Amino acid sequence: MNRNFTGSLEIKIGDWLIILCCLLLIPMAWVMTTHQPGATTAIEITADDKTPVIYSVTNNHSVKVTGELGQSVIEIRDGKVRFSDSPCNSKVCILSGWHQHSGDHIICLPNKVGITLLSQNELFDGINF
């Protein structure tokens, strides 16, 4: 059996189209996966089935919210938000730390207090289509 290759290695139009598509799709995929959502401009706090209240994150302050178990303290500083105190036992909400990306949710389930970070330019997340 003869295994010598004697064909030509010239690149055809179809080959150039595949190379061009790859060169265009790779940077587009990188931009789409690394693009961050809009900056957080406000937070929406929901407590114990009450009407949600919206607060700006431009000023540094603390908000006291009464939930089912008692009072939770939400701290807003430098555009970031966190639970600084809560009457729940596990303190998972406090341990989650600072949040700054729009679309994030911080929830204290036992106390029924939830925070949603909002933006002027809401973007879809990776699972929406």
Backbone torsions as a table, in degrees:
resi	resn	phi	psi	omega
1	MET	NA	130.3	-177.7
2	ASN	-89.8	118.9	-178.3
3	ARG	-106.4	14.7	178.2
4	ASN	-78.8	129.8	178.8
5	PHE	-92.9	121.8	-178.8
6	THR	-118.2	5.7	-179.7
7	GLY	-75.5	167.5	-179.3
8	SER	-86.4	157.2	-179.8
9	LEU	-112.1	32.6	-179.0
10	GLU	-78.1	145.1	-178.6
11	ILE	-87.5	129.0	-176.8
12	LYS	-98.2	174.5	-178.0
13	ILE	-59.5	-42.3	178.6
14	GLY	-60.1	-38.0	177.3
15	ASP	-64.0	-43.0	179.0
16	TRP	-64.5	-37.8	178.5
17	LEU	-64.9	-40.6	178.0
18	ILE	-65.2	-43.1	178.5
19	ILE	-63.3	-43.1	179.4
20	LEU	-63.2	-43.3	178.0
21	CYS	-61.6	-43.2	178.4
22	CYS	-63.4	-42.1	-179.8
23	LEU	-66.2	-27.9	177.4
24	LEU	-85.1	-38.7	-175.8
25	LEU	-74.5	-34.7	-178.2
26	ILE	-63.3	-49.7	177.7
27	PRO	-65.4	-35.9	178.2
28	MET	-63.5	-42.7	179.1
29	ALA	-64.5	-39.0	178.8
30	TRP	-64.5	-45.0	179.8
31	VAL	-63.5	-42.2	-177.5
32	MET	-67.5	-33.3	-177.4
33	THR	-87.1	-20.5	-179.1
34	THR	-102.6	-5.8	-179.2
35	HIS	-69.3	128.1	-179.4
36	GLN	-88.6	149.9	176.7
37	PRO	-66.3	169.7	-179.0
38	GLY	-60.8	159.4	-179.7
39	ALA	-66.7	142.3	179.4
40	THR	-69.1	128.4	179.2
41	THR	-113.1	-21.2	-177.7
42	ALA	-156.6	166.3	173.4
43	ILE	-126.8	150.2	176.0
44	GLU	-114.6	122.3	-178.7
45	ILE	-109.2	126.9	177.1
46	THR	-117.1	131.2	-178.5
47	ALA	-135.8	123.5	169.4
48	ASP	50.1	50.1	177.1
49	ASP	61.0	22.4	175.8
50	LYS	-90.7	170.4	178.6
51	THR	-64.3	132.7	179.2
52	PRO	-62.7	146.5	178.5
53	VAL	-120.5	137.6	-177.9
54	ILE	-106.7	133.0	178.2
55	TYR	-124.4	145.4	176.1
56	SER	-77.6	150.8	177.0
57	VAL	-104.5	10.1	-178.7
58	THR	-77.4	-26.8	179.3
59	ASN	-105.6	140.4	177.2
60	ASN	-79.2	122.1	177.9
61	HIS	-165.6	172.7	176.4
62	SER	-116.7	147.1	179.2
63	VAL	-123.2	129.5	176.3
64	LYS	-100.4	126.3	-176.0
65	VAL	-125.4	130.5	179.7
66	THR	-93.6	122.5	178.3
67	GLY	-111.0	-162.6	-177.3
68	GLU	-65.8	-37.3	-177.8
69	LEU	-91.5	-19.5	-176.3
70	GLY	153.0	-151.5	-172.2
71	GLN	-98.1	127.6	172.9
72	SER	-103.7	145.8	177.9
73	VAL	-113.0	125.6	-179.5
74	ILE	-111.7	126.2	-177.6
75	GLU	-105.1	133.4	178.0
76	ILE	-118.9	120.2	179.8
77	ARG	-148.2	128.1	176.2
78	ASP	53.8	39.7	178.3
79	GLY	78.4	6.2	178.9
80	LYS	-112.0	157.1	-176.4
81	VAL	-135.2	145.8	175.6
82	ARG	-158.1	160.0	167.6
83	PHE	-82.2	123.8	176.7
84	SER	-100.5	-19.9	176.1
85	ASP	-156.0	145.8	178.7
86	SER	-158.1	146.0	-177.6
87	PRO	-80.3	1.8	-179.0
88	CYS	-69.7	161.9	-177.6
89	ASN	-78.7	-42.7	-171.6
90	SER	-80.1	-26.0	178.8
91	LYS	60.6	26.6	178.7
92	VAL	-62.7	-36.5	179.4
93	CYS	-61.6	-38.3	179.0
94	ILE	-73.2	-40.2	-178.7
95	LEU	-69.0	-17.4	178.9
96	SER	-68.5	-18.5	172.3
97	GLY	80.6	-158.4	-176.8
98	TRP	-80.5	141.4	176.8
99	HIS	-126.1	141.1	-177.9
100	GLN	-139.4	-8.2	-176.0
101	HIS	-91.4	131.3	178.9
102	SER	-60.9	143.0	-176.6
103	GLY	95.4	-14.8	177.1
104	ASP	-68.0	152.6	176.3
105	HIS	-128.2	136.2	173.6
106	ILE	-123.0	127.4	-173.2
107	ILE	-135.0	135.1	169.1
108	CYS	-106.1	96.1	-175.1
109	LEU	-62.2	-45.5	-178.5
110	PRO	-62.0	-35.1	-178.1
111	ASN	-91.8	-4.9	-179.7
112	LYS	55.9	49.4	175.8
113	VAL	-122.8	130.2	-179.5
114	GLY	-131.9	146.8	178.8
115	ILE	-125.4	133.5	173.5
116	THR	-121.2	129.2	178.4
117	LEU	-87.2	129.6	-174.2
118	LEU	-113.3	159.1	179.1
119	SER	-141.7	157.6	173.8
120	GLN	-69.8	-32.3	-176.7
121	ASN	-113.8	72.6	179.0
122	GLU	-66.5	134.3	177.4
123	LEU	-114.5	158.0	176.2
124	PHE	-73.2	147.5	174.9
125	ASP	-89.3	-178.4	-173.1
126	GLY	-66.6	-16.2	-177.0
127	ILE	-102.1	-6.6	176.8
128	ASN	-83.7	144.2	175.4
129	PHE	-150.9	NA	NA
